[in-house]
C-alpha cells in the first residue's frame, strides 16, 4: 500500500496583539489556516485556533487568487479577517500607494498591449483600485 504525500496548502492571517491574563503584551503574529477544499468558486479553510474542533469558513477563490489577499466580513479581532495566499513580507503589511506607477503598470498589462494579458490586467487594476480607495480613506 503506497501512500502518496498530500500537499497541504495554507492561507495566512494576522492575529492582533493583545494583553494576556497577566497584563503582559502579546505581540501580533502571523497565523496559518489550513485549506481544506477548493471548488471553482470558493476556497474553504479551517479557522480554528484554540483546539475546539474544525471551524470551516470560505472565501471567494477567484478574488483571493487574483489579488493574493482578501478581506472577509467579520470582527476586527479575528485573525482571518484579512487572508493572504503568502505570509506577509512586511509586518504589519504596508500598502503600495504609488498611484502613478500602479496606473502605468495597469496600462502596460492591458490585453491590447503586446506584453499584456487579461489576468495580468485584472490583477494590476485590482492593485490600482485598492490603492485609490486607501488614499481617499486616509
C-alpha angles and dihedrals in degrees: 000000000000119000112201113210113254116225110235117209128197142199117211131223137172120249106212122237117260145167114259127217091281092052091251115143114245108201122227115269142188115258127198120219117198115235108230102182143359125206126177090267106026143042113210121204139174109250094184115127107160106054098257094124134273119329105190119200132165141212135192105282098204094051092045094050094042097049099028089230140048137194115217129194111270146102122310093242096055110107091215095055088105116026129195130198089219129031109269111262094205115048119237090023116255118213120227106238100171095125099180092053093044090050091051091049089050091051092048091051094053112126091234090063120086092240096040134096136186095250094044090051093050091051093046092048091050090053091048094047091047091052091048092053091046091051094049093047093049 
